[in-house]
Amino acid sequence: MASQSIRIVAEVTAHPGRSEELWQNLAELVEPTRKEAGNISYDILQDLDNPDHFLFYEEWESREYFERHLESPHVADYDRATRHLISISVRISVCTLRTDLKA
């Protein structure tokens, strides 16, 4: 049986008034991440009701590819550059798609 891809939903919240500065750093993750081996999709969403709140929605071929992504240089650079901008620790959920499974 082939392994199923995984979905990632991650949340990050900027300190009040720092969302644009955080967004500039988040935007720099998109292109290199989409080029990574194992990446199927990578999008960043901004909450319309709370512009300081961002969600990552990602799909990876496997958990191993996602874990390699977390160790990539561009993620390390992002972590160093944004520590002072983030008010709530990043929350990452590793998920499996249930709506495509047959009952």
NORHUBEL-V219297 format. One record per residue. N is the residue number from 1. RES is the residue in one small letter. D_FIRST is the distance of its C-alpha to the first C-alpha in Angstrom with 1 decimal. Layout:
N;RES;D_FIRST + N;RES;D_FIRST
This chain:
1;m;0.0 + 2;a;3.8 + 3;s;6.4 + 4;q;9.0 + 5;s;12.5 + 6;i;15.3 + 7;r;18.7 + 8;i;21.9 + 9;v;25.1 + 10;a;28.0 + 11;e;31.7 + 12;v;34.8 + 13;t;38.4 + 14;a;41.4 + 15;h;44.8 + 16;p;47.0 + 17;g;48.3 + 18;r;45.9 + 19;s;43.1 + 20;e;44.1 + 21;e;44.3 + 22;l;40.8 + 23;w;39.5 + 24;q;40.9 + 25;n;38.8 + 26;l;35.7 + 27;a;36.1 + 28;e;36.1 + 29;l;32.5 + 30;v;31.1 + 31;e;31.5 + 32;p;30.4 + 33;t;27.4 + 34;r;26.3 + 35;k;26.6 + 36;e;24.4 + 37;a;21.2 + 38;g;18.2 + 39;n;20.4 + 40;i;19.6 + 41;s;22.6 + 42;y;25.4 + 43;d;28.3 + 44;i;31.1 + 45;l;32.9 + 46;q;36.4 + 47;d;37.5 + 48;l;40.4 + 49;d;42.1 + 50;n;41.8 + 51;p;41.8 + 52;d;41.5 + 53;h;37.9 + 54;f;35.0 + 55;l;31.2 + 56;f;28.5 + 57;y;25.5 + 58;e;22.8 + 59;e;19.2 + 60;w;17.4 + 61;e;14.1 + 62;s;13.7 + 63;r;16.2 + 64;e;17.3 + 65;y;18.6 + 66;f;20.4 + 67;e;21.9 + 68;r;23.2 + 69;h;24.6 + 70;l;26.6 + 71;e;28.1 + 72;s;29.1 + 73;p;32.9 + 74;h;33.1 + 75;v;31.7 + 76;a;34.2 + 77;d;37.0 + 78;y;36.2 + 79;d;36.3 + 80;r;39.6 + 81;a;41.1 + 82;t;40.3 + 83;r;40.9 + 84;h;44.3 + 85;l;43.2 + 86;i;40.6 + 87;s;42.0 + 88;i;39.0 + 89;s;36.3 + 90;v;33.1 + 91;r;30.5 + 92;i;26.8 + 93;s;24.1 + 94;v;20.4 + 95;c;18.6 + 96;t;15.5 + 97;l;16.2 + 98;r;16.8 + 99;t;18.6 + 100;d;15.6 + 101;l;13.9 + 102;k;15.0 + 103;a;17.4
